[in-house]
Amino acid sequence: MARHGVPMVASSGYVAEMDEEVCEACAACEEICPFEAIHVKEAAVVNWETCMGCGVCVERCPGEAMTLVRDEGKGIPLDVRLLAEEQAAS
């Protein structure tokens, strides 16, 4: 998802992580991922380089095997409530 070489989506600061013991390899997460960051073999495998941490897979996983975890390499997540409070205070 880039236009003129510039990414059109910013990472949330999180990435999807899959619990191999819980994953049923149903591929629901692979089908829904808008970034094609998940591939299923015996279990789902998340490519942290392409995952943007949108959380769509977490909501779609019927076995609740997917979670979002903080990825320090993807920057600090924006806290919209904190930004609103800072704006209101100024």
PyMOL commands that set and color helices and strands:
alter all, ss='L'
color gray80, all
select helices_A, chain A and resi 28-32+56-60+72-74+80-89
alter helices_A, ss='H'
color red, helices_A
select strands_A, chain A and resi 2-3+6-7+14-18+38-40+44-46+66-70
alter strands_A, ss='S'
color yellow, strands_A
deselect
rebuild
show_as cartoon
